[in-house]
Amino acid sequence: MEYKTGDWRSSKPVWNWEKCTKCGLCWLFCPDASIRQRDDGFYEADLDYCKGCGICARECKPGAISMVEEER
């Protein structure tokens, strides 16, 4: 059985692809390993596992990640 741990998050990361430099710092610092690299080299969060902690947004040097309140 697979457990999805991101269903209680209150905010989620949203990328601005124009600012993203594909550096991978978001992936490196994510404590839940919920960030994946896409085929085009950009990164995105797997929202099934992202807990919304915001570390990826804080570590993103170009400011490409914003934390947005979840709509329920």
trRosetta pair geometry for C-beta under 8 A, 3 or more apart (Angstrom, degrees):
i j d omega theta_ij theta_ji phi_ij phi_ji
4 7 6.1 76 113 -31 103 104
4 48 4.3 -79 -142 -178 114 93
4 49 6.5 -108 -152 -69 65 62
5 32 7.2 -146 85 -153 130 131
5 48 7.8 73 36 143 53 62
5 49 5.4 40 50 -136 91 61
5 51 6.6 -34 128 -73 99 97
6 9 5.4 -15 -172 -17 75 122
6 32 8.0 118 -75 147 99 159
6 34 6.8 104 -68 -131 132 151
6 46 7.7 179 -12 114 153 70
6 47 5.5 -166 121 169 150 49
6 48 5.4 136 34 145 120 18
6 49 4.9 25 -32 70 115 2
6 50 4.7 54 -122 56 138 51
6 51 5.8 -125 -113 -73 72 46
6 52 7.5 120 -154 -22 91 85
7 48 7.9 -1 -52 -149 80 50
8 51 7.6 0 70 -141 85 79
9 12 6.2 90 120 -74 136 78
9 47 7.8 -118 39 -160 145 82
9 50 6.3 5 -62 112 163 79
9 51 5.4 178 -87 -168 104 33
9 52 3.4 134 -161 -14 112 124
9 70 6.1 124 104 -42 83 143
10 52 5.8 176 47 120 55 159
10 69 6.7 -34 155 -142 76 73
10 70 5.8 -140 -172 21 28 111
11 52 4.6 134 66 -164 62 120
11 54 6.9 23 88 -66 127 102
11 67 4.5 50 145 170 133 101
11 68 6.1 162 -160 77 88 28
11 69 5.2 -52 -101 -98 86 40
11 70 6.0 -142 -95 -21 25 81
12 45 6.9 -164 -171 77 90 146
12 47 6.0 4 -137 -118 133 112
12 50 6.3 85 -134 107 83 138
12 52 5.7 -67 -80 -98 46 98
12 67 7.1 158 75 -151 21 64
12 68 5.9 -30 62 62 74 83
12 70 5.7 87 -16 -79 101 88
13 26 7.6 137 178 -155 161 133
13 45 5.0 112 55 -19 113 141
13 50 6.7 -119 16 -162 101 150
13 52 7.6 -173 -26 -119 73 56
13 54 7.4 156 -76 -109 94 48
13 56 5.3 -10 -98 76 157 131
13 57 5.8 -163 -117 -51 102 100
13 65 5.0 -15 -162 -168 109 113
13 66 7.3 140 -152 73 57 35
13 67 6.0 -39 -91 -95 57 63
13 68 7.8 114 -132 16 11 82
14 65 7.0 144 69 -154 38 60
14 66 5.3 -26 62 65 93 86
14 67 7.7 147 14 -108 80 16
14 68 4.9 25 -8 -4 127 126
15 20 5.8 14 -174 -58 115 133
15 42 7.0 128 144 177 161 118
15 43 7.3 160 -87 80 148 71
15 44 6.4 -97 -5 -101 137 75
15 64 5.6 13 -155 147 77 97
15 65 5.7 -29 -97 -96 63 72
16 19 4.4 41 95 19 110 111
16 20 6.8 170 85 -29 56 85
16 63 7.8 1 41 118 129 70
16 64 4.9 -135 56 -153 82 65
16 65 7.6 -144 13 -66 77 27
16 66 7.1 59 -27 -8 102 104
17 20 5.3 -46 -140 22 39 120
17 42 6.1 -23 -127 -121 98 151
17 64 7.5 75 -87 -164 16 119
18 64 8.0 -175 68 -125 49 100
19 62 4.8 174 168 135 93 115
19 63 6.0 -69 171 82 150 70
19 64 3.7 -173 96 -94 104 85
20 42 5.7 63 118 -131 152 98
20 43 7.3 -163 -157 34 136 83
20 62 6.9 168 -102 73 24 135
20 64 4.1 120 -72 -167 66 162
21 61 7.9 -32 26 70 132 103
21 62 5.5 129 -14 -19 108 146
21 64 7.5 -162 -2 -31 67 143
22 41 4.6 3 -135 147 143 104
22 42 6.0 -89 -93 -91 92 47
22 43 7.2 145 -129 -15 57 89
23 61 7.1 9 36 31 163 113
23 62 7.9 146 -3 -3 128 110
24 27 4.7 -47 -164 39 75 118
24 28 5.8 80 136 -28 85 99
24 37 7.2 -19 -105 -82 99 118
24 43 6.6 135 -108 -54 53 138
25 28 5.4 -54 -143 37 36 115
25 29 6.1 15 166 -5 70 112
25 56 7.9 138 111 -148 75 63
25 59 4.9 -149 147 138 113 108
25 60 6.3 162 81 -97 118 47
25 61 6.6 89 17 -8 161 93
26 29 6.6 -68 -143 45 22 96
26 30 6.3 38 158 -44 62 104
26 35 5.3 -174 128 -141 96 166
26 43 5.4 165 70 104 124 151
26 56 3.8 48 -146 -153 93 101
26 57 7.9 44 -113 -52 107 35
26 59 6.5 162 -88 80 49 109
26 60 5.8 14 -66 -76 100 97
26 65 6.1 119 -97 -40 135 152
27 30 6.1 -45 -146 9 26 116
27 35 4.5 -138 -99 101 63 121
27 36 7.6 101 -112 -88 111 10
27 37 6.5 -10 -79 -53 152 90
27 43 5.4 -130 -48 -127 104 144
28 59 7.8 -131 72 142 95 152
29 55 5.2 -142 136 144 111 113
29 56 6.4 165 79 -91 105 53
29 59 4.4 116 21 -7 163 170
30 33 6.1 140 106 -77 109 21
30 34 5.8 -131 172 41 137 71
30 35 4.5 168 -27 4 158 111
30 45 7.8 170 -118 -112 144 92
30 55 6.5 157 -103 81 43 116
30 56 5.6 13 -79 -68 91 105
31 53 6.8 4 33 37 116 162
31 55 6.4 83 -10 23 96 159
32 49 5.6 178 147 149 121 99
32 50 6.6 154 76 -112 142 38
32 51 5.8 143 -46 -1 154 104
32 53 7.7 150 -13 2 115 124
33 49 7.5 -37 84 134 66 145
34 45 5.4 29 126 -158 101 83
34 46 4.8 -129 -170 53 77 87
34 47 7.8 91 172 -77 125 20
34 48 7.8 -167 -142 67 109 61
34 49 3.9 -165 -107 96 109 102
34 50 4.2 175 128 -71 153 65
34 51 7.6 164 -11 -5 153 68
35 43 5.3 22 175 177 109 117
35 44 7.0 174 -148 90 71 23
35 45 5.4 -44 -94 -96 71 61
35 46 7.3 -158 -84 4 20 78
35 50 7.8 72 -60 -88 68 106
35 56 6.3 137 -65 -102 141 140
36 43 6.9 163 84 -150 33 71
36 44 6.4 -24 61 64 80 71
36 45 7.8 121 16 -128 75 16
36 46 5.7 63 -10 -41 115 104
37 41 6.7 -23 -173 -148 105 30
37 42 7.4 157 -154 88 64 28
37 43 5.4 -44 -98 -94 59 75
38 41 7.0 -32 73 35 78 21
38 42 5.1 -2 39 66 118 77
38 43 7.0 -169 -1 -95 83 21
38 44 6.1 46 -43 6 112 108
45 50 4.3 35 173 -67 126 144
45 56 7.1 -152 -73 16 115 168
46 49 5.1 27 97 31 105 102
46 50 6.4 161 76 -28 51 92
47 50 5.2 -46 -117 32 44 115
52 67 7.0 101 -163 -149 81 112
52 70 7.3 -70 -92 -36 148 117
54 57 4.9 -50 -163 40 72 114
54 58 5.9 72 139 -23 86 100
54 67 4.8 -26 -106 -68 101 147
55 58 5.6 -58 -146 39 35 111
55 59 6.0 21 160 -10 70 113
56 59 6.2 -66 -144 44 25 102
56 60 6.3 38 155 -40 63 105
56 65 5.3 -77 125 136 96 170
57 60 5.7 -44 -145 14 30 118
57 65 4.2 -131 -100 108 69 105
57 66 6.3 84 -129 -116 128 16
57 67 5.1 -96 -17 -37 163 92
60 63 6.0 132 111 -87 104 18
60 64 5.3 -121 176 42 136 76
60 65 4.5 147 -20 21 160 105
